[in-house]
């Protein structure tokens, strides 16, 4: 009996020593870009589009009416495939086109290979429509991510873009509320989230108010790619 306990103790010691010798890998948390620290009064307007065809063009017209020629559109693959003429119009007007992925699922629930397939398929679709590769920027569906997702996308050469100011236009709170929410929160280096999908009918009119107010405050509008160059 005593020998058995002694033998068990030796095994436990060996097991503990073995575990101590196994190298552990510690990954630093990786997060997307929400804004850029700068004192310059620059902001990036961003618009997600995943369905519908009635809001996108009025959003473009609102930008044109206020002479804003810099904004970034995050487009989903299926929507782009269904509405290539709208995608081409966005590109023709000189706005930045970026990826919003293919299926509108939470990436953190899927494998790295699945993520790569989604992003590659969207990239190929957009390239076929506009005649050149889109910007290497992506906003994941629902803004969902974890460290693994961000690392996978960055290893593909993409920068992951979130937002610091959310208009919440998708909640349909009304034009005044959408505009007020943005104007109360905007700051230099901000990335502003809006939508140009049909689920957000308040966006075009609210956008006019936002653009006029920010222009009066001395803000300039840049694409997300341009904003990233302001990082200190």
Backbone torsions as a table, in degrees:
resi	resn	phi	psi	omega
1	UNK	NA	-44.9	-179.9
2	UNK	-63.4	-37.4	178.8
3	UNK	-65.7	-35.8	179.9
4	UNK	-64.7	-44.1	178.3
5	UNK	-64.2	-38.7	179.5
6	UNK	-64.5	-42.3	178.4
7	UNK	-63.5	-41.6	178.6
8	UNK	-61.7	-42.0	178.9
9	UNK	-62.1	-39.4	178.5
10	UNK	-64.4	-41.1	179.5
11	UNK	-64.6	-40.7	178.6
12	UNK	-63.6	-40.7	178.9
13	UNK	-63.3	-42.4	179.4
14	UNK	-65.4	-39.9	178.8
15	UNK	-63.4	-43.8	179.8
16	UNK	-63.1	-41.3	179.9
17	UNK	-64.8	-41.0	179.1
18	UNK	-62.3	-43.1	179.9
19	UNK	-63.5	-36.6	179.9
20	UNK	-66.9	-27.6	-177.2
21	UNK	-85.2	-14.5	179.1
22	UNK	-72.4	121.4	-178.3
23	UNK	-66.3	137.5	176.2
24	UNK	-105.1	141.6	-179.0
25	UNK	-109.1	125.0	179.9
26	UNK	-112.0	120.2	-179.2
27	UNK	-100.3	130.4	175.5
28	UNK	-70.0	142.9	-179.8
29	UNK	-66.7	132.0	177.6
30	UNK	-111.9	133.4	-179.6
31	UNK	-128.2	156.7	177.4
32	UNK	-70.2	-180.0	176.2
33	UNK	-95.2	125.7	180.0
34	UNK	-102.3	-31.4	179.7
35	UNK	-166.7	176.2	179.6
36	UNK	-123.9	127.2	178.9
37	UNK	-70.7	114.7	179.0
38	UNK	-158.4	153.5	174.8
39	UNK	-91.1	-9.9	179.5
40	UNK	-71.0	138.5	-179.8
41	UNK	-82.9	71.5	177.8
42	UNK	-123.7	143.8	176.8
43	UNK	-140.1	155.3	176.5
44	UNK	-111.8	116.4	172.5
45	UNK	-80.7	129.9	178.0
46	UNK	-128.6	144.4	-178.1
47	UNK	-131.1	123.5	174.3
48	UNK	-92.7	138.9	175.3
49	UNK	-134.4	125.3	178.2
50	UNK	-131.9	-13.7	175.5
51	UNK	-164.3	157.7	176.4
52	UNK	90.6	165.8	-177.0
53	UNK	-138.0	9.3	-174.0
54	UNK	-103.8	-12.0	-177.0
55	UNK	-105.7	-30.0	-174.8
56	UNK	-58.1	-49.1	-177.6
57	UNK	-67.4	-42.4	174.0
58	UNK	-59.1	-33.4	175.3
59	UNK	-64.5	-43.6	177.4
60	UNK	-61.7	-40.2	179.8
61	UNK	-66.5	-36.8	177.8
62	UNK	-64.4	-42.1	177.5
63	UNK	-62.0	-43.9	-179.3
64	UNK	-65.7	-38.9	-178.5
65	UNK	-61.5	-32.7	179.3
66	UNK	-100.3	13.8	176.0
67	UNK	57.1	39.1	176.8
68	UNK	-100.3	112.0	-176.0
69	UNK	-109.4	12.5	178.8
70	UNK	-128.3	120.4	175.7
71	UNK	-165.6	163.4	-179.3
72	UNK	-122.8	129.9	179.9
73	UNK	-110.8	121.0	176.6
74	UNK	-96.1	111.1	-170.7
75	UNK	-111.2	135.3	176.7
76	UNK	-79.1	150.7	-177.6
77	UNK	-62.6	-50.8	-178.9
78	UNK	-61.7	-39.5	178.6
79	UNK	-64.1	-44.1	179.9
80	UNK	-62.4	-40.4	179.9
81	UNK	-64.4	-32.3	-178.3
82	UNK	-84.7	-26.2	-176.7
83	UNK	-128.1	58.5	-177.2
84	UNK	-61.6	-30.8	-178.8
85	UNK	-67.4	-32.5	177.6
86	UNK	-73.0	-40.8	176.7
87	UNK	-59.1	-44.7	179.8
88	UNK	-64.0	-35.4	178.9
89	UNK	-68.3	-40.1	176.6
90	UNK	-59.8	-45.6	179.9
91	UNK	-66.6	-40.2	-179.1
92	UNK	-60.7	-34.6	179.9
93	UNK	-80.7	-0.4	172.6
94	UNK	89.1	11.4	-179.8
95	UNK	-82.3	154.0	-178.6
96	UNK	-76.7	134.5	179.0
97	UNK	-112.1	127.7	-178.4
98	UNK	-134.2	176.9	-171.9
99	UNK	-94.8	140.4	170.7
100	UNK	-119.6	20.2	177.9
101	UNK	76.5	-177.2	179.9
102	UNK	-98.6	-88.2	178.1
103	UNK	-71.0	142.1	-177.0
104	UNK	-87.1	63.5	179.7
105	UNK	-115.6	160.2	177.8
106	UNK	-75.0	116.7	-174.9
107	UNK	-62.6	-29.6	-176.5
108	UNK	-65.7	-13.4	-179.2
109	UNK	-94.4	2.0	-174.9
110	UNK	-126.9	164.4	-175.4
111	UNK	-73.8	165.4	177.2
112	UNK	-61.3	-41.6	-179.7
113	UNK	-62.7	-41.4	178.5
114	UNK	-62.4	-43.5	178.9
115	UNK	-59.8	-46.7	-179.0
116	UNK	-61.9	-38.7	178.6
117	UNK	-63.7	-43.9	-179.7
118	UNK	-60.9	-47.3	-175.9
119	UNK	-70.0	-41.9	179.8
120	UNK	-63.9	-41.7	-179.9
121	UNK	-63.2	-41.5	178.6
122	UNK	-66.7	-43.1	179.4
123	UNK	-59.4	-44.8	-179.5
124	UNK	-65.1	-38.2	179.2
125	UNK	-65.2	-47.3	-179.8
126	UNK	-64.1	-40.7	179.8
127	UNK	-62.7	-39.9	179.0
128	UNK	-64.4	-34.6	-177.2
129	UNK	-77.7	-44.9	-173.4
130	UNK	-97.8	-8.0	174.9
131	UNK	85.9	4.1	175.5
132	UNK	-157.3	165.3	-178.5
133	UNK	-67.1	142.3	175.3
134	UNK	-71.8	171.5	177.1
135	UNK	-61.2	149.9	-179.0
136	UNK	-84.5	56.2	178.2
137	UNK	-125.8	145.1	176.2
138	UNK	-141.8	140.0	168.3
139	UNK	-113.2	116.5	-176.4
140	UNK	-67.2	148.1	177.3
141	UNK	-55.0	134.9	-178.5
142	UNK	64.4	7.0	-177.5
143	UNK	67.6	18.7	-175.5
144	UNK	-80.7	138.5	177.6
145	UNK	-166.5	164.5	163.8
146	UNK	-144.0	-178.3	-176.5
147	UNK	-58.2	-41.1	-179.4
148	UNK	-62.3	-42.8	179.7
149	UNK	-62.6	-47.5	-179.4
150	UNK	-61.5	-43.0	-179.7
151	UNK	-64.4	-41.8	179.8
152	UNK	-61.1	-44.7	-178.7
153	UNK	-68.6	-39.5	178.5
154	UNK	-68.0	-33.1	176.1
155	UNK	-67.3	-20.4	175.4
156	UNK	-85.9	-4.6	-179.4
157	UNK	94.6	11.0	-179.5
158	UNK	-99.7	146.5	168.4
159	UNK	-101.4	137.5	-176.1
160	UNK	-95.6	125.4	-172.6
161	UNK	-115.9	124.8	172.9
162	UNK	-106.4	-135.9	-179.5
163	UNK	-161.5	154.3	175.5
164	UNK	-103.3	-29.5	177.8
165	UNK	-118.9	118.7	-179.8
166	UNK	-105.7	119.7	-178.9
167	UNK	-70.6	-21.4	-174.9
168	UNK	55.2	30.0	180.0
169	UNK	-62.9	-24.1	-179.8
170	UNK	-68.4	-15.7	177.0
171	UNK	-82.6	-5.9	179.9
172	UNK	54.0	53.7	-178.3
173	UNK	-80.3	-9.8	-175.6
174	UNK	113.6	153.9	-175.1
175	UNK	-58.8	-48.3	-176.4
176	UNK	-62.8	-40.0	-178.6
177	UNK	-68.1	-38.9	178.6
178	UNK	-62.7	-48.1	-179.4
179	UNK	-63.7	-44.5	-177.8
180	UNK	-62.9	-40.5	-178.7
181	UNK	-61.3	-42.7	179.9
182	UNK	-67.6	-47.0	-174.9
183	UNK	-68.2	-26.2	177.7
184	UNK	-76.4	-21.7	-172.3
185	UNK	-112.6	-17.3	-173.8
186	UNK	-60.9	148.5	179.6
187	UNK	-154.9	162.4	178.3
188	UNK	-55.9	134.4	-180.0
189	UNK	82.7	9.4	-175.3
190	UNK	-73.8	149.6	167.5
191	UNK	-112.7	118.4	-174.4
192	UNK	-101.8	127.5	179.3
193	UNK	-97.4	123.6	171.0
194	UNK	-136.2	173.8	-179.7
195	UNK	-128.9	145.6	175.3
196	UNK	-119.2	28.6	174.5
197	UNK	-90.1	163.7	-177.5
198	UNK	-68.2	-12.6	177.4
199	UNK	-75.1	-3.3	-175.7
200	UNK	-128.1	69.7	-176.0
201	UNK	-68.4	-17.6	-178.8
202	UNK	-79.0	-15.4	-169.8
203	UNK	-59.7	-50.3	-175.8
204	UNK	-57.6	-46.8	-178.0
205	UNK	-70.5	-40.4	177.6
206	UNK	-63.1	-35.8	-179.6
207	UNK	-61.1	-39.4	178.3
208	UNK	-59.1	-44.3	179.1
209	UNK	-64.3	-43.1	-179.3
210	UNK	-63.5	-47.0	-178.1
211	UNK	-61.8	-46.1	-178.5
212	UNK	-62.5	-44.2	-178.7
213	UNK	-66.0	-42.9	-178.8
214	UNK	-69.1	-36.7	176.2
215	UNK	-63.6	-39.3	177.9
216	UNK	-66.1	-27.8	178.3
217	UNK	-85.4	-0.9	176.0
218	UNK	90.0	14.9	179.0
219	UNK	-78.8	147.6	172.0
220	UNK	-113.9	149.0	-178.2
221	UNK	-104.8	132.5	179.4
222	UNK	-133.1	164.5	173.7
223	UNK	-75.8	166.4	177.5
224	UNK	-62.8	-41.7	178.8
225	UNK	-59.1	-39.7	177.9
226	UNK	-69.9	-38.2	-179.6
227	UNK	-61.9	-37.9	-178.5
228	UNK	-60.6	-24.6	179.3
229	UNK	-73.7	-12.0	178.7
230	UNK	-86.2	-1.7	-179.2
231	UNK	-62.6	132.9	-178.7
232	UNK	-77.7	NA	NA
